[in-house]
Amino acid sequence: MTKIDIFHEETGLTIRNAVADDLARIIELDESSSGINKPDYWQESFRRFGSLQDGRYFLVAEKDSQIVGFIIGEIRAWEFGSQPGGWVFSLTVDPGTRLAGVATVMFNTICQCFRQAGVDKVHTMIDRDNITVMAFFRSQGMMAASTIPLQLSLSDMDNAGDLS
């Protein structure tokens, strides 16, 4: 069980585990960032990652009793024989508090969780056109990895599963 509740004096932020009562604000923050309201997705994410299960982290950043951001990640050994590593797959900050260090504090906190669990690498995947998110992760020291994500548009396949 991984319980997180850390106060950062210099920013006034508390980083803690998300609880069910946080979901409405998490959904609101995501919608303000993505433009898509997806409560079912966030409820399922909370069910999977908000259970304080070792190796899974669903953290929120709170300032003045208001949630201003969240980060989700887990430790996993991904496909094709890679070593266990930390994976960050969601990071959102209230647009009104961006550039105030919220994302950095959350990222540093989850990286510390990964390190304490014994992994020495953290990974994420971002859209190559999302310059803002790429700039943030690069500012944290992240760089291109040795793995290459590949994808196939299923609309290019016919009903038999062959490429058109």
ABEGO torsion letter per residue (X at the ends): XBBBBBBBAAAGBBBBBBBAAAAAAAAAAAAAAAGBBBAAAAAAAAAAAAAGBBGBBBBBBBBGGBBABBBBBBBBBBBGGBBBBBBBABBBBBAAABGAGAAAAAAAAAAAAAAAAGBABBBBBBBAABAAAAAAAAAAGBBBBABBBBBBBAAABBAAGBBX
